[in-house]
């Protein structure tokens, strides 16, 4: 860096410290390409490097008063800000839990029934309830106990205090009546 360029950058930084927007624009024009390259080399992602570059210039605007011409290059001070901000961004990125792309979520099948199948199931349930309501209460209770609640014929016969063949007859006749009802 030539002495003239160095003096020019130091002058711009000191004017930025005083809130001079024109000096800030000139400093941006003179240094943004180099600082963007620094951000991009650390982050390896162009959009993220551009966002980080904006943050770098915000820090330069806010911290220009802390720059003191102490013999070090003003470009070194600016590059240090860009490098540190990029490393902070890189650390924050690695601390984030990995996420799947939004498009991948659309490919995951839902375990829920489709609206059409839910409607059909509800209609079938309602029709079965109506058909069961047409049976005598003991026969309807036997069908529910064996086919919906999982009772065995023997368990049902014992619960009702009936011979097992009577229970089988109830169930057989009840199923035939349900079949007729459902097919109507």
N, CA, C and O atoms as a DFTB+ gen file, in Angstrom:
736 C
 N C O
     1  1       0.855      -1.168       0.000
     2  2       0.000       0.000       0.000
     3  2       0.897       1.225       0.000
     4  3       1.834       1.346       0.789
     5  1       0.578       2.112      -0.902
     6  2       1.379       3.346      -0.972
     7  2       1.018       4.253       0.192
     8  3      -0.044       4.132       0.804
     9  1       1.940       5.169       0.476
    10  2       1.701       6.129       1.575
    11  2       0.504       7.026       1.277
    12  3      -0.253       7.389       2.177
    13  1       0.343       7.383      -0.019
    14  2      -0.786       8.243      -0.395
    15  2      -2.110       7.511      -0.161
    16  3      -3.059       8.091       0.364
    17  1      -2.168       6.242      -0.551
    18  2      -3.402       5.468      -0.349
    19  2      -3.656       5.281       1.146
    20  3      -4.786       5.410       1.616
    21  1      -2.616       4.983       1.866
    22  2      -2.737       4.810       3.316
    23  2      -3.249       6.091       3.984
    24  3      -4.136       6.033       4.836
    25  1      -2.715       7.200       3.614
    26  2      -3.162       8.487       4.185
    27  2      -4.604       8.776       3.797
    28  3      -5.396       9.279       4.594
    29  1      -4.925       8.442       2.546
    30  2      -6.298       8.670       2.075
    31  2      -7.291       7.838       2.906
    32  3      -8.327       8.353       3.326
    33  1      -6.976       6.549       3.144
    34  2      -7.868       5.675       3.933
    35  2      -7.954       6.152       5.384
    36  3      -9.029       6.135       5.984
    37  1      -6.822       6.576       5.941
    38  2      -6.849       7.084       7.325
    39  2      -7.708       8.344       7.426
    40  3      -8.426       8.549       8.404
    41  1      -7.617       9.169       6.407
    42  2      -8.432      10.391       6.378
    43  2      -9.918      10.038       6.287
    44  3     -10.757      10.619       6.975
    45  1     -10.215       9.075       5.422
    46  2     -11.623       8.667       5.284
    47  2     -12.156       8.089       6.598
    48  3     -13.273       8.406       7.007
    49  1     -11.365       7.249       7.255
    50  2     -11.812       6.645       8.513
    51  2     -12.020       7.715       9.580
    52  3     -12.979       7.644      10.350
    53  1     -11.152       8.685       9.632
    54  2     -11.325       9.737      10.652
    55  2     -12.546      10.600      10.335
    56  3     -13.222      11.070      11.251
    57  1     -12.835      10.813       9.059
    58  2     -14.052      11.565       8.700
    59  2     -15.305      10.735       8.976
    60  3     -16.335      11.275       9.378
    61  1     -15.212       9.409       8.758
    62  2     -16.346       8.528       9.087
    63  2     -16.616       8.580      10.584
    64  3     -17.771       8.552      11.009
    65  1     -15.567       8.655      11.376
    66  2     -15.721       8.755      12.836
    67  2     -16.498      10.002      13.227
    68  3     -17.127      10.042      14.284
    69  1     -16.455      11.008      12.382
    70  2     -17.201      12.250      12.650
    71  2     -18.607      12.217      12.056
    72  3     -19.359      13.184      12.178
    73  1     -18.958      11.106      11.413
    74  2     -20.300      10.953      10.850
    75  2     -20.422      11.444       9.425
    76  3     -21.529      11.740       8.977
    77  1     -19.339      11.540       8.710
    78  2     -19.347      12.030       7.324
    79  2     -19.786      10.903       6.389
    80  3     -19.043       9.948       6.164
    81  1     -21.000      11.024       5.847
    82  2     -21.536       9.971       4.973
    83  2     -20.798       9.889       3.643
    84  3     -20.613       8.800       3.099
    85  1     -20.377      11.030       3.120
    86  2     -19.633      11.028       1.855
    87  2     -18.308      10.273       2.029
    88  3     -17.881       9.541       1.136
    89  1     -17.673      10.459       3.174
    90  2     -16.422       9.741       3.440
    91  2     -16.691       8.242       3.581
    92  3     -15.890       7.409       3.158
    93  1     -17.835       7.920       4.184
    94  2     -18.195       6.506       4.325
    95  2     -18.411       5.875       2.950
    96  3     -17.963       4.758       2.689
    97  1     -19.106       6.611       2.073
    98  2     -19.313       6.098       0.705
    99  2     -17.975       5.901      -0.007
   100  3     -17.759       4.892      -0.679
   101  1     -17.089       6.869       0.150
   102  2     -15.774       6.776      -0.498
   103  2     -14.961       5.620       0.087
   104  3     -14.255       4.923      -0.641
   105  1     -15.063       5.421       1.401
   106  2     -14.358       4.300       2.039
   107  2     -14.913       2.979       1.539
   108  3     -14.166       2.033       1.286
   109  1     -16.248       2.923       1.399
   110  2     -16.880       1.698       0.872
   111  2     -16.377       1.424      -0.539
   112  3     -15.990       0.298      -0.852
   113  1     -16.380       2.439      -1.386
   114  2     -15.928       2.253      -2.770
   115  2     -14.467       1.799      -2.830
   116  3     -14.093       0.998      -3.686
   117  1     -13.669       2.305      -1.935
   118  2     -12.235       2.002      -1.972
   119  2     -11.896       0.630      -1.390
   120  3     -10.873       0.047      -1.749
   121  1     -12.744       0.102      -0.490
   122  2     -12.345      -1.115       0.239
   123  2     -13.316      -2.283       0.128
   124  3     -12.958      -3.395       0.519
   125  1     -14.511      -2.087      -0.379
   126  2     -15.523      -3.159      -0.320
   127  2     -15.123      -4.407      -1.101
   128  3     -15.428      -5.514      -0.659
   129  1     -14.468      -4.273      -2.219
   130  2     -14.083      -5.448      -3.006
   131  2     -13.124      -6.333      -2.212
   132  3     -13.268      -7.556      -2.192
   133  1     -12.161      -5.719      -1.571
   134  2     -11.178      -6.482      -0.789
   135  2     -11.853      -7.133       0.433
   136  3     -11.607      -8.302       0.733
   137  1     -12.700      -6.369       1.129
   138  2     -13.348      -6.913       2.330
   139  2     -14.358      -8.005       1.965
   140  3     -14.541      -8.961       2.718
   141  1     -15.010      -7.861       0.810
   142  2     -15.919      -8.921       0.361
   143  2     -15.142     -10.193       0.079
   144  3     -15.598     -11.290       0.399
   145  1     -13.978     -10.048      -0.515
   146  2     -13.136     -11.220      -0.792
   147  2     -12.718     -11.905       0.507
   148  3     -12.647     -13.132       0.571
   149  1     -12.444     -11.118       1.531
   150  2     -12.073     -11.703       2.834
   151  2     -13.255     -12.489       3.398
   152  3     -13.092     -13.621       3.854
   153  1     -14.434     -11.892       3.366
   154  2     -15.637     -12.564       3.889
   155  2     -15.920     -13.834       3.091
   156  3     -16.228     -14.879       3.664
   157  1     -15.814     -13.740       1.786
   158  2     -16.092     -14.895       0.936
   159  2     -15.077     -16.006       1.151
   160  3     -15.438     -17.182       1.113
   161  1     -13.820     -15.661       1.375
   162  2     -12.808     -16.701       1.583
   163  2     -13.044     -17.451       2.890
   164  3     -12.706     -18.630       2.991
   165  1     -13.615     -16.793       3.881
   166  2     -13.891     -17.467       5.154
   167  2     -15.193     -18.246       5.078
   168  3     -15.261     -19.390       5.527
   169  1     -16.233     -17.632       4.509
   170  2     -17.571     -18.233       4.568
   171  2     -17.866     -19.187       3.416
   172  3     -18.683     -20.094       3.578
   173  1     -17.240     -19.015       2.279
   174  2     -17.453     -19.867       1.092
   175  2     -18.906     -19.850       0.611
   176  3     -19.381     -20.813       0.010
   177  1     -19.591     -18.766       0.879
   178  2     -20.990     -18.650       0.470
   179  2     -21.231     -17.175       0.107
   180  3     -21.172     -16.299       0.969
   181  1     -21.500     -16.919      -1.165
   182  2     -21.586     -15.535      -1.642
   183  2     -22.700     -14.737      -0.960
   184  3     -22.428     -13.634      -0.485
   185  1     -23.948     -15.238      -0.884
   186  2     -24.980     -14.425      -0.212
   187  2     -24.658     -14.149       1.263
   188  3     -24.902     -13.052       1.765
   189  1     -24.116     -15.144       1.939
   190  2     -23.775     -14.934       3.344
   191  2     -22.601     -13.955       3.481
   192  3     -22.547     -13.171       4.429
   193  1     -21.671     -14.007       2.535
   194  2     -20.555     -13.069       2.546
   195  2     -21.054     -11.641       2.325
   196  3     -20.534     -10.699       2.922
   197  1     -22.064     -11.482       1.465
   198  2     -22.609     -10.147       1.219
   199  2     -23.322      -9.609       2.466
   200  3     -23.201      -8.432       2.805
   201  1     -24.067     -10.495       3.142
   202  2     -24.712     -10.067       4.394
   203  2     -23.669      -9.689       5.442
   204  3     -23.815      -8.694       6.152
   205  1     -22.637     -10.480       5.525
   206  2     -21.584     -10.204       6.496
   207  2     -20.875      -8.902       6.168
   208  3     -20.509      -8.147       7.069
   209  1     -20.682      -8.636       4.889
   210  2     -20.038      -7.381       4.484
   211  2     -20.856      -6.176       4.957
   212  3     -20.293      -5.167       5.382
   213  1     -22.176      -6.285       4.883
   214  2     -23.020      -5.196       5.388
   215  2     -22.786      -5.001       6.889
   216  3     -22.674      -3.876       7.375
   217  1     -22.716      -6.112       7.602
   218  2     -22.464      -6.014       9.046
   219  2     -21.088      -5.402       9.327
   220  3     -20.917      -4.644      10.282
   221  1     -20.117      -5.740       8.485
   222  2     -18.766      -5.187       8.649
   223  2     -18.806      -3.671       8.512
   224  3     -18.191      -2.957       9.304
   225  1     -19.523      -3.183       7.519
   226  2     -19.566      -1.719       7.332
   227  2     -20.374      -1.033       8.428
   228  3     -20.119       0.125       8.758
   229  1     -21.334      -1.737       8.984
   230  2     -22.034      -1.161      10.150
   231  2     -21.051      -1.019      11.309
   232  3     -21.034      -0.003      12.004
   233  1     -20.244      -2.037      11.503
   234  2     -19.240      -1.969      12.578
   235  2     -18.198      -0.880      12.309
   236  3     -17.746      -0.193      13.225
   237  1     -17.834      -0.741      11.057
   238  2     -16.867       0.316      10.724
   239  2     -17.484       1.679      11.019
   240  3     -16.832       2.553      11.592
   241  1     -18.750       1.856      10.625
   242  2     -19.444       3.132      10.882
   243  2     -19.503       3.414      12.381
   244  3     -19.251       4.536      12.822
   245  1     -19.838       2.388      13.156
   246  2     -19.989       2.565      14.602
   247  2     -18.639       2.654      15.329
   248  3     -18.544       3.274      16.389
   249  1     -17.600       2.035      14.759
   250  2     -16.337       1.954      15.487
   251  2     -15.197       2.733      14.878
   252  3     -14.048       2.563      15.287
   253  1     -15.481       3.579      13.916
   254  2     -14.408       4.322      13.251
   255  2     -13.638       5.210      14.239
   256  3     -12.450       5.470      14.051
   257  1     -14.313       5.660      15.269
   258  2     -13.637       6.528      16.248
   259  2     -12.573       5.753      17.026
   260  3     -11.653       6.348      17.588
   261  1     -12.700       4.429      17.055
   262  2     -11.719       3.625      17.797
   263  2     -10.444       3.369      16.982
   264  3      -9.429       2.928      17.520
   265  1     -10.516       3.655      15.673
   266  2      -9.311       3.478      14.870
   267  2      -8.368       4.628      15.173
   268  3      -8.748       5.796      15.107
   269  1      -7.188       4.296      15.492
   270  2      -6.183       5.332      15.732
   271  2      -5.017       5.072      14.795
   272  3      -4.556       3.940      14.647
   273  1      -4.563       6.114      14.182
   274  2      -3.420       5.964      13.278
   275  2      -2.195       5.693      14.135
   276  3      -1.540       6.615      14.622
   277  1      -1.902       4.436      14.307
   278  2      -0.808       4.056      15.203
   279  2       0.348       3.399      14.447
   280  3       1.189       2.715      15.031
   281  1       0.364       3.620      13.170
   282  2       1.442       3.034      12.375
   283  2       1.017       1.774      11.659
   284  3       1.681       1.328      10.723
   285  1      -0.091       1.200      12.098
   286  2      -0.594       0.010      11.413
   287  2      -1.413       0.448      10.212
   288  3      -1.955       1.552      10.175
   289  1      -1.489      -0.422       9.252
   290  2      -2.225      -0.116       8.043
   291  2      -3.713      -0.020       8.334
   292  3      -4.247      -0.852       9.068
   293  1      -4.399       0.977       7.776
   294  2      -5.854       1.031       7.944
   295  2      -6.528      -0.173       7.289
   296  3      -7.568      -0.639       7.753
   297  1      -5.934      -0.665       6.220
   298  2      -6.502      -1.854       5.567
   299  2      -6.415      -3.057       6.498
   300  3      -7.314      -3.898       6.498
   301  1      -5.353      -3.153       7.289
   302  2      -5.238      -4.257       8.251
   303  2      -6.368      -4.188       9.269
   304  3      -6.952      -5.208       9.635
   305  1      -6.673      -2.962       9.727
   306  2      -7.765      -2.788      10.691
   307  2      -9.095      -3.211      10.073
   308  3      -9.888      -3.902      10.713
   309  1      -9.340      -2.794       8.824
   310  2     -10.593      -3.133       8.138
   311  2     -10.682      -4.640       7.870
   312  3     -11.738      -5.245       8.060
   313  1      -9.590      -5.234       7.436
   314  2      -9.588      -6.677       7.150
   315  2      -9.795      -7.473       8.436
   316  3     -10.460      -8.509       8.423
   317  1      -9.237      -7.001       9.531
   318  2      -9.430      -7.694      10.814
   319  2     -10.905      -7.694      11.209
   320  3     -11.426      -8.700      11.690
   321  1     -11.573      -6.563      11.003
   322  2     -13.012      -6.503      11.303
   323  2     -13.770      -7.495      10.414
   324  3     -14.617      -8.242      10.904
   325  1     -13.471      -7.505       9.120
   326  2     -14.172      -8.407       8.183
   327  2     -13.890      -9.870       8.524
   328  3     -14.799     -10.700       8.523
   329  1     -12.649     -10.174       8.809
   330  2     -12.285     -11.559       9.127
   331  2     -12.964     -12.012      10.417
   332  3     -13.532     -13.102      10.465
   333  1     -12.912     -11.188      11.460
   334  2     -13.521     -11.573      12.740
   335  2     -15.042     -11.725      12.618
   336  3     -15.632     -12.652      13.175
   337  1     -15.657     -10.810      11.889
   338  2     -17.125     -10.909      11.719
   339  2     -17.476     -12.159      10.922
   340  3     -18.483     -12.806      11.211
   341  1     -16.671     -12.513       9.929
   342  2     -16.921     -13.721       9.138
   343  2     -16.749     -14.981       9.994
   344  3     -17.523     -15.932       9.879
   345  1     -15.748     -14.973      10.833
   346  2     -15.533     -16.136      11.721
   347  2     -16.692     -16.258      12.710
   348  3     -17.155     -17.362      12.996
   349  1     -17.159     -15.117      13.234
   350  2     -18.333     -15.164      14.129
   351  2     -19.524     -15.774      13.406
   352  3     -20.249     -16.598      13.963
   353  1     -19.715     -15.359      12.162
   354  2     -20.838     -15.877      11.364
   355  2     -20.678     -17.381      11.117
   356  3     -21.643     -18.143      11.172
   357  1     -19.441     -17.783      10.846
   358  2     -19.153     -19.198      10.604
   359  2     -19.429     -20.030      11.858
   360  3     -19.979     -21.127      11.770
   361  1     -19.051     -19.511      13.010
   362  2     -19.325     -20.215      14.276
   363  2     -20.826     -20.309      14.530
   364  3     -21.322     -21.349      14.962
   365  1     -21.535     -19.242      14.266
   366  2     -22.989     -19.251      14.465
   367  2     -23.641     -20.257      13.530
   368  3     -24.599     -20.932      13.907
   369  1     -23.126     -20.358      12.318
   370  2     -23.675     -21.313      11.349
   371  2     -23.487     -22.747      11.838
   372  3     -24.406     -23.560      11.737
   373  1     -22.316     -23.063      12.364
   374  2     -22.060     -24.434      12.814
   375  2     -22.812     -24.751      14.098
   376  3     -23.052     -25.920      14.398
   377  1     -23.189     -23.723      14.867
   378  2     -23.956     -23.964      16.097
   379  2     -25.420     -24.214      15.814
   380  3     -26.127     -24.787      16.643
   381  1     -25.885     -23.785      14.637
   382  2     -27.292     -24.001      14.277
   383  2     -27.538     -25.474      13.983
   384  3     -26.678     -26.133      13.400
   385  1     -28.692     -26.004      14.374
   386  2     -28.983     -27.389      14.010
   387  2     -29.193     -27.490      12.513
   388  3     -29.745     -26.581      11.892
   389  1     -28.756     -28.586      11.939
   390  2     -28.944     -28.733      10.495
   391  2     -30.426     -28.823      10.170
   392  3     -31.206     -29.438      10.897
   393  1     -30.784     -28.212       9.089
   394  2     -32.177     -28.256       8.660
   395  2     -32.249     -28.859       7.273
   396  3     -31.332     -28.731       6.461
   397  1     -33.331     -29.499       7.037
   398  2     -33.556     -30.069       5.713
   399  2     -34.095     -28.973       4.812
   400  3     -34.780     -28.062       5.278
   401  1     -33.799     -29.054       3.557
   402  2     -34.363     -28.058       2.643
   403  2     -35.892     -28.131       2.664
   404  3     -36.481     -29.192       2.869
   405  1     -36.503     -26.985       2.449
   406  2     -37.962     -26.919       2.491
   407  2     -38.602     -27.826       1.453
   408  3     -39.675     -28.382       1.686
   409  1     -37.941     -27.977       0.301
   410  2     -38.491     -28.843      -0.742
   411  2     -38.552     -30.296      -0.290
   412  3     -39.449     -31.036      -0.696
   413  1     -37.598     -30.711       0.553
   414  2     -37.583     -32.096       1.020
   415  2     -38.793     -32.384       1.907
   416  3     -39.291     -33.509       1.932
   417  1     -39.260     -31.384       2.625
   418  2     -40.422     -31.579       3.493
   419  2     -41.666     -31.906       2.691
   420  3     -42.538     -32.638       3.160
   421  1     -41.751     -31.376       1.499
   422  2     -42.926     -31.659       0.660
   423  2     -42.952     -33.111       0.203
   424  3     -44.011     -33.637      -0.139
   425  1     -41.793     -33.759       0.197
   426  2     -41.717     -35.149      -0.261
   427  2     -42.103     -36.148       0.821
   428  3     -42.367     -37.310       0.515
   429  1     -42.141     -35.718       2.085
   430  2     -42.461     -36.614       3.180
   431  2     -43.964     -36.870       3.190
   432  3     -44.770     -35.942       3.249
   433  1     -44.311     -38.124       3.133
   434  2     -45.730     -38.474       3.108
   435  2     -46.327     -38.350       4.504
   436  3     -45.693     -38.700       5.500
   437  1     -47.521     -37.861       4.558
   438  2     -48.217     -37.739       5.825
   439  2     -48.834     -39.085       6.192
   440  3     -49.324     -39.813       5.328
   441  1     -48.803     -39.404       7.473
   442  2     -49.411     -40.643       7.938
   443  2     -50.911     -40.489       8.137
   444  3     -51.624     -41.470       8.352
   445  1     -51.377     -39.265       8.065
   446  2     -52.806     -39.011       8.246
   447  2     -53.575     -39.456       7.008
   448  3     -53.047     -39.430       5.896
   449  1     -54.820     -39.862       7.208
   450  2     -55.615     -40.216       6.030
   451  2     -55.911     -38.968       5.206
   452  3     -55.951     -37.851       5.721
   453  1     -56.113     -39.189       3.937
   454  2     -56.456     -38.057       3.079
   455  2     -57.861     -37.600       3.435
   456  3     -58.611     -38.365       4.041
   457  1     -58.234     -36.405       3.088
   458  2     -59.595     -35.952       3.380
   459  2     -60.652     -36.869       2.772
   460  3     -61.700     -37.103       3.374
   461  1     -60.375     -37.383       1.585
   462  2     -61.329     -38.282       0.929
   463  2     -61.482     -39.577       1.710
   464  3     -62.601     -40.034       1.946
   465  1     -60.349     -40.177       2.116
   466  2     -60.452     -41.448       2.848
   467  2     -61.041     -41.234       4.242
   468  3     -61.740     -42.112       4.748
   469  1     -60.775     -40.093       4.870
   470  2     -61.373     -39.798       6.178
   471  2     -62.889     -39.649       6.049
   472  3     -63.637     -40.094       6.919
   473  1     -63.332     -39.028       4.971
   474  2     -64.771     -38.870       4.738
   475  2     -65.431     -40.221       4.497
   476  3     -66.505     -40.499       5.031
   477  1     -64.787     -41.057       3.692
   478  2     -65.338     -42.391       3.415
   479  2     -65.408     -43.209       4.695
   480  3     -66.409     -43.880       4.945
   481  1     -64.347     -43.161       5.517
   482  2     -64.343     -43.915       6.775
   483  2     -65.443     -43.425       7.709
   484  3     -66.094     -44.227       8.377
   485  1     -65.653     -42.107       7.758
   486  2     -66.713     -41.557       8.615
   487  2     -68.088     -42.005       8.132
   488  3     -68.959     -42.322       8.941
   489  1     -68.283     -42.033       6.817
   490  2     -69.565     -42.488       6.269
   491  2     -69.793     -43.970       6.586
   492  3     -70.901     -44.372       6.944
   493  1     -68.739     -44.775       6.451
   494  2     -68.874     -46.202       6.750
   495  2     -69.178     -46.429       8.230
   496  3     -70.003     -47.274       8.578
   497  1     -68.505     -45.667       9.099
   498  2     -68.759     -45.775      10.535
   499  2     -70.212     -45.415      10.860
   500  3     -70.880     -46.109      11.626
   501  1     -70.680     -44.335      10.273
   502  2     -72.055     -43.892      10.514
   503  2     -73.056     -44.932      10.000
   504  3     -74.059     -45.206      10.659
   505  1     -72.788     -45.507       8.836
   506  2     -73.677     -46.520       8.274
   507  2     -73.677     -47.774       9.158
   508  3     -74.733     -48.364       9.386
   509  1     -72.517     -48.181       9.651
   510  2     -72.435     -49.357      10.524
   511  2     -73.187     -49.106      11.833
   512  3     -73.883     -49.990      12.332
   513  1     -73.042     -47.893      12.388
   514  2     -73.781     -47.559      13.615
   515  2     -75.292     -47.627      13.378
   516  3     -76.035     -48.126      14.223
   517  1     -75.740     -47.125      12.229
   518  2     -77.170     -47.166      11.911
   519  2     -77.647     -48.607      11.755
   520  3     -78.740     -48.955      12.203
   521  1     -76.825     -49.447      11.119
   522  2     -77.206     -50.855      10.936
   523  2     -77.193     -51.597      12.269
   524  3     -78.060     -52.432      12.525
   525  1     -76.209     -51.293      13.119
   526  2     -76.180     -51.931      14.440
   527  2     -77.393     -51.507      15.278
   528  3     -77.903     -52.286      16.084
   529  1     -77.838     -50.288      15.084
   530  2     -78.999     -49.808      15.828
   531  2     -80.272     -50.553      15.434
   532  3     -81.238     -50.583      16.196
   533  1     -80.272     -51.162      14.229
   534  2     -81.453     -51.914      13.783
   535  2     -81.512     -53.307      14.408
   536  3     -82.563     -53.948      14.378
   537  1     -80.408     -53.784      14.970
   538  2     -80.384     -55.091      15.629
   539  2     -80.949     -54.955      17.036
   540  3     -80.992     -53.862      17.601
   541  1     -81.386     -56.098      17.597
   542  2     -81.810     -56.104      18.998
   543  2     -80.588     -55.796      19.865
   544  3     -79.458     -56.107      19.489
   545  1     -80.818     -55.200      20.998
   546  2     -79.714     -54.747      21.846
   547  2     -78.743     -55.870      22.215
   548  3     -77.534     -55.650      22.154
   549  1     -79.215     -57.070      22.598
   550  2     -78.242     -58.120      22.953
   551  2     -77.378     -58.551      21.767
   552  3     -76.183     -58.802      21.925
   553  1     -77.999     -58.638      20.553
   554  2     -77.227     -59.045      19.376
   555  2     -76.228     -57.944      18.974
   556  3     -75.078     -58.229      18.640
   557  1     -76.675     -56.717      19.013
   558  2     -75.761     -55.615      18.689
   559  2     -74.600     -55.567      19.686
   560  3     -73.455     -55.321      19.307
   561  1     -74.907     -55.803      20.955
   562  2     -73.844     -55.827      21.980
   563  2     -72.869     -56.972      21.741
   564  3     -71.666     -56.829      21.960
   565  1     -73.405     -58.134      21.281
   566  2     -72.529     -59.271      20.999
   567  2     -71.600     -58.964      19.834
   568  3     -70.413     -59.288      19.883
   569  1     -72.133     -58.342      18.784
   570  2     -71.298     -57.984      17.627
   571  2     -70.209     -57.004      18.057
   572  3     -69.041     -57.167      17.701
   573  1     -70.596     -55.994      18.818
   574  2     -69.589     -55.014      19.279
   575  2     -68.528     -55.688      20.136
   576  3     -67.337     -55.420      19.981
   577  1     -68.967     -56.576      21.055
   578  2     -68.010     -57.211      21.965
   579  2     -67.014     -58.076      21.195
   580  3     -65.811     -58.003      21.446
   581  1     -67.498     -58.889      20.264
   582  2     -66.608     -59.815      19.557
   583  2     -65.797     -59.115      18.472
   584  3     -64.588     -59.325      18.381
   585  1     -66.440     -58.282      17.644
   586  2     -65.742     -57.745      16.469
   587  2     -65.107     -56.366      16.685
   588  3     -64.206     -55.975      15.943
   589  1     -65.564     -55.645      17.677
   590  2     -64.959     -54.335      17.905
   591  2     -64.110     -54.282      19.174
   592  3     -63.129     -53.540      19.236
   593  1     -64.489     -55.072      20.191
   594  2     -63.761     -55.019      21.455
   595  2     -62.809     -56.191      21.643
   596  3     -61.988     -56.157      22.560
   597  1     -62.886     -57.229      20.810
   598  2     -61.934     -58.329      20.864
   599  2     -62.277     -59.481      21.791
   600  3     -61.409     -60.296      22.105
   601  1     -63.525     -59.567      22.235
   602  2     -63.924     -60.702      23.069
   603  2     -63.930     -61.975      22.214
   604  3     -64.198     -61.930      21.014
   605  1     -63.627     -63.109      22.857
   606  2     -63.780     -64.395      22.162
   607  2     -65.228     -64.851      22.343
   608  3     -65.954     -64.328      23.188
   609  1     -65.635     -65.836      21.536
   610  2     -66.991     -66.373      21.683
   611  2     -67.191     -66.899      23.099
   612  3     -68.230     -66.661      23.714
   613  1     -66.174     -67.627      23.622
   614  2     -66.282     -68.225      24.961
   615  2     -66.401     -67.151      26.034
   616  3     -67.187     -67.289      26.972
   617  1     -65.613     -66.071      25.895
   618  2     -65.690     -64.975      26.877
   619  2     -67.075     -64.338      26.863
   620  3     -67.651     -64.052      27.913
   621  1     -67.598     -64.119      25.664
   622  2     -68.920     -63.505      25.549
   623  2     -69.994     -64.414      26.107
   624  3     -70.904     -63.954      26.797
   625  1     -69.896     -65.722      25.812
   626  2     -70.881     -66.675      26.326
   627  2     -70.847     -66.694      27.845
   628  3     -71.890     -66.754      28.496
   629  1     -69.651     -66.642      28.406
   630  2     -69.539     -66.638      29.873
   631  2     -70.100     -65.341      30.448
   632  3     -70.815     -65.366      31.450
   633  1     -69.778     -64.198      29.814
   634  2     -70.265     -62.903      30.296
   635  2     -71.788     -62.824      30.250
   636  3     -72.406     -62.285      31.167
   637  1     -72.413     -63.368      29.167
   638  2     -73.864     -63.306      29.009
   639  2     -74.578     -64.456      29.725
   640  3     -75.798     -64.418      29.889
   641  1     -73.822     -65.483      30.154
   642  2     -74.417     -66.645      30.816
   643  2     -75.222     -67.494      29.845
   644  3     -76.257     -68.050      30.213
   645  1     -74.748     -67.595      28.597
   646  2     -75.441     -68.331      27.547
   647  2     -74.529     -69.438      27.026
   648  3     -73.311     -69.357      27.178
   649  1     -75.109     -70.470      26.414
   650  2     -74.271     -71.478      25.758
   651  2     -73.523     -70.840      24.585
   652  3     -74.019     -69.909      23.951
   653  1     -72.364     -71.340      24.318
   654  2     -71.535     -70.751      23.268
   655  2     -72.189     -70.866      21.898
   656  3     -72.009     -69.983      21.059
   657  1     -72.953     -71.945      21.649
   658  2     -73.627     -72.095      20.357
   659  2     -74.707     -71.038      20.165
   660  3     -74.946     -70.602      19.039
   661  1     -75.356     -70.623      21.233
   662  2     -76.341     -69.545      21.143
   663  2     -75.659     -68.245      20.729
   664  3     -76.166     -67.506      19.885
   665  1     -74.518     -67.979      21.325
   666  2     -73.762     -66.773      20.974
   667  2     -73.357     -66.829      19.500
   668  3     -73.472     -65.834      18.784
   669  1     -72.888     -67.978      19.056
   670  2     -72.497     -68.122      17.643
   671  2     -73.701     -67.867      16.722
   672  3     -73.574     -67.208      15.691
   673  1     -74.867     -68.396      17.108
   674  2     -76.067     -68.187      16.298
   675  2     -76.421     -66.699      16.249
   676  3     -76.734     -66.171      15.182
   677  1     -76.373     -66.023      17.403
   678  2     -76.650     -64.571      17.430
   679  2     -75.723     -63.839      16.479
   680  3     -76.137     -62.996      15.682
   681  1     -74.459     -64.192      16.595
   682  2     -73.471     -63.482      15.786
   683  2     -73.681     -63.761      14.297
   684  3     -73.599     -62.848      13.475
   685  1     -73.949     -65.007      13.954
   686  2     -74.138     -65.352      12.540
   687  2     -75.349     -64.616      11.966
   688  3     -75.261     -64.005      10.901
   689  1     -76.489     -64.677      12.680
   690  2     -77.687     -63.986      12.196
   691  2     -77.468     -62.466      12.176
   692  3     -77.916     -61.775      11.261
   693  1     -76.786     -61.973      13.180
   694  2     -76.522     -60.519      13.228
   695  2     -75.650     -60.080      12.066
   696  3     -75.893     -59.032      11.467
   697  1     -74.643     -60.869      11.743
   698  2     -73.765     -60.512      10.617
   699  2     -74.525     -60.547       9.299
   700  3     -74.305     -59.701       8.433
   701  1     -75.421     -61.526       9.142
   702  2     -76.213     -61.583       7.909
   703  2     -77.116     -60.356       7.797
   704  3     -77.254     -59.782       6.717
   705  1     -77.728     -59.956       8.909
   706  2     -78.592     -58.771       8.884
   707  2     -77.772     -57.502       8.610
   708  3     -78.213     -56.608       7.888
   709  1     -76.572     -57.444       9.199
   710  2     -75.704     -56.289       8.938
   711  2     -75.292     -56.235       7.465
   712  3     -75.233     -55.164       6.862
   713  1     -75.010     -57.402       6.906
   714  2     -74.618     -57.453       5.491
   715  2     -75.749     -56.937       4.612
   716  3     -75.526     -56.142       3.698
   717  1     -76.967     -57.399       4.898
   718  2     -78.116     -56.913       4.139
   719  2     -78.270     -55.403       4.284
   720  3     -78.510     -54.691       3.310
   721  1     -78.129     -54.936       5.508
   722  2     -78.289     -53.499       5.773
   723  2     -77.221     -52.690       5.028
   724  3     -77.526     -51.661       4.425
   725  1     -76.001     -53.147       5.073
   726  2     -74.891     -52.393       4.468
   727  2     -74.998     -52.382       2.949
   728  3     -74.650     -51.385       2.317
   729  1     -75.471     -53.471       2.353
   730  2     -75.543     -53.532       0.890
   731  2     -76.729     -52.772       0.318
   732  3     -76.798     -52.584      -0.896
   733  1     -77.653     -52.334       1.139
   734  2     -78.820     -51.594       0.632
   735  2     -78.437     -50.217       0.154
   736  3     -79.295     -49.461      -0.303
